[in-house]
Amino acid sequence: MTGKNIVLTLIVGTAFALAVWQHQPAEWTPMPIAGLCLLIVGFVFWSMARFQLGASFAVTAQARNLVTHGLYSKIRNPIYVFGSCVIVGFFLILEKPLGLLIFLLLIPLQLWRARKEAAVLEEKFGEKYRQYRASTWF
């Protein structure tokens, strides 16, 4: 665990907490309640994934280590999955379901990034990565 991971997690968490506080709904109906639950669960698991990835985290596709423990033992890209939960949760808190259209535009980008990362990992780790990929989801 690096100090950068902790700082980034604190910054992201604080930013979302402030945004939710500033834009909280006048009434907590089922939509924003579901959004808050999704945002909190997504953020907790996103944070866990970041910590489990450790020094292997990079903005660009790099093959430093093949991380296969924790959340990565079941999901190849938990940062994308749970980051998506945070985004969807935030739009639901705002009660702006049309904002989910922005999220729909992010899906192809996330899929492209995941494929690019997979190619880099497969090139470096070969059969070990192919076995890992076969035993995990996304």
Residue pairs with C-beta under 8 A, 6 or more apart in sequence:
1 51
1 54
2 54
2 55
5 50
5 51
5 54
5 57
8 50
9 47
9 50
9 51
12 43
13 43
13 47
16 39
16 43
16 86
16 90
19 90
20 36
20 39
20 90
20 93
23 93
23 94
24 32
24 93
25 32
25 93
25 94
25 95
28 36
29 95
31 92
31 95
31 97
32 92
32 93
32 94
32 95
34 89
34 92
35 88
35 89
35 90
35 91
35 92
35 93
35 94
36 89
36 93
37 89
38 85
38 86
38 88
38 89
38 92
39 85
39 86
39 89
39 90
39 93
40 89
41 82
41 85
42 82
42 83
42 84
42 85
42 86
42 88
42 89
43 82
43 86
45 71
45 78
45 81
45 82
45 85
46 78
46 79
46 82
46 83
46 85
46 86
48 70
48 71
48 78
49 70
49 71
49 72
49 78
49 79
49 82
50 57
50 79
52 67
52 69
52 70
52 71
52 72
53 67
53 72
53 79
54 67
55 64
55 65
56 62
56 64
56 65
56 67
58 64
61 113
61 116
61 117
61 119
61 120
62 120
63 120
63 121
63 123
63 124
63 125
66 121
66 125
66 128
66 129
66 132
68 132
71 78
72 78
72 136
73 136
74 136
74 137
75 81
75 136
75 137
75 138
76 114
76 118
76 132
76 133
76 136
76 137
76 138
77 110
77 114
77 117
77 138
80 110
80 113
80 114
80 138
81 138
84 103
84 106
84 107
84 110
87 103
87 106
88 100
88 103
91 97
91 99
91 100
91 102
91 103
114 138
118 129
118 133
121 129
122 129
122 130
122 133
125 132
